[in-house]
Amino acid sequence: MAWFRRRRRTSDPAPTDRSARDATLAHLRDFVATRVGVEAYVEPVTNVTQTTVMLVATDGEWTRRRVPDPKVAWDLARDLGIPVYDVQRTGYPQRVRDWNSRQRIARQRRSV
C-alpha cells in the first residue's frame, strides 16, 4: 500500500532545531530593535504549550515565541537589554488588551 511510503521533500526541507532557534532569535531581536519601550513577560508551561516569552512594546503591540525553559527566557531578555517580568506575578499590562481591542475594531471595519 502506498499510504505508508515515506516521501522525501527535496524542495522544502523541514527546519532544523538550530535554524528554528536562529529564526526565533532574529524575530525577537528585530522586534526589540524596531519598537519603543519593549518589555518581556515570561509565561509558564501549560498542558497545551511550553514556556513562552511575550515581548510587549509601549503601544501594546506584542509578539510571543516558545522557549525551552524560563531560564532561557530570562537570559534572552537580559541579553536584549530589556526589562523582564514573570507574568504569573505581574499579569499582562493593560496596553496589551487595549492594542488587541484596537486591532479587532480595525479588522471589523476592513471587513465591512
C-alpha positions in Angstrom: 0.0 0.0 0.0 1.3 3.4 -0.9 -0.1 5.2 2.1 2.8 4.4 4.3 5.5 5.1 1.9 8.0 7.7 3.0 8.4 10.6 0.8 11.3 12.9 0.7 10.9 16.6 0.3 13.5 17.9 -2.0 12.3 21.5 -2.4 11.1 22.3 1.2 13.2 20.6 3.9 12.0 20.6 7.4 13.6 23.3 9.6 16.3 22.1 12.0 16.3 23.0 15.6 19.2 25.3 15.1 17.5 27.1 12.2 14.3 27.4 14.1 16.1 28.8 17.1 18.0 31.3 14.9 14.8 32.4 13.3 13.2 33.0 16.7 16.2 35.0 18.0 16.2 37.1 14.8 12.5 37.8 15.2 12.8 38.8 18.8 15.9 41.0 18.2 14.1 42.7 15.3 11.0 43.3 17.4 13.2 45.0 20.2 15.2 47.0 17.6 12.1 48.3 15.8 9.8 49.1 18.7 10.0 51.5 21.7 10.0 50.5 25.3 9.8 46.7 24.8 9.4 44.5 27.9 9.5 40.7 28.2 6.9 38.7 30.1 7.8 35.0 30.8 4.8 32.8 30.5 4.7 29.4 32.3 4.4 26.0 30.7 0.8 24.7 30.4 -0.9 21.5 29.3 -1.1 22.9 25.8 2.0 25.0 25.4 5.6 25.0 26.6 7.2 28.1 28.2 6.9 31.2 26.1 8.2 34.7 26.2 5.9 37.6 25.2 7.5 40.9 24.2 5.3 44.0 24.6 6.1 47.4 23.2 4.9 50.7 24.7 1.9 51.0 22.4 0.8 47.5 23.3 1.9 45.7 20.2 3.2 42.2 21.2 4.8 39.1 19.9 5.1 35.6 21.5 7.6 32.8 20.9 8.3 29.5 22.5 11.5 29.0 24.5 12.9 25.8 26.1 12.5 27.0 29.7 12.1 30.1 31.9 15.8 30.5 32.5 16.4 30.8 28.7 13.6 33.5 28.5 15.1 35.5 31.4 18.6 35.2 29.9 17.4 36.2 26.5 15.6 39.3 27.9 18.8 40.3 29.8 20.9 39.8 26.6 18.5 42.0 24.7 18.7 44.7 27.5 15.0 44.8 28.2 13.1 44.5 31.5 11.7 41.0 32.2 8.8 40.0 34.3 7.1 36.8 35.5 3.6 37.1 34.1 2.2 35.0 36.9 3.3 37.6 39.4 2.7 40.8 37.4 -0.1 39.9 35.0 -0.3 41.4 31.5 -0.2 45.2 31.1 -3.4 46.9 30.2 -1.8 48.3 27.0 -1.9 44.7 25.5 -5.6 44.5 25.9 -6.1 48.0 24.5 -3.9 47.1 21.5 -5.9 43.9 20.9 -9.2 45.8 21.1 -7.9 48.4 18.5 -6.8 45.6 16.2 -10.2 43.9 16.5 -12.0 47.1 15.7 -9.8 47.8 12.7 -10.4 44.2 11.3 -14.1 44.7 11.7 -14.0 48.0 9.8 -12.0 46.5 7.0 -14.4 43.5 6.6 -17.5 45.8 6.2 
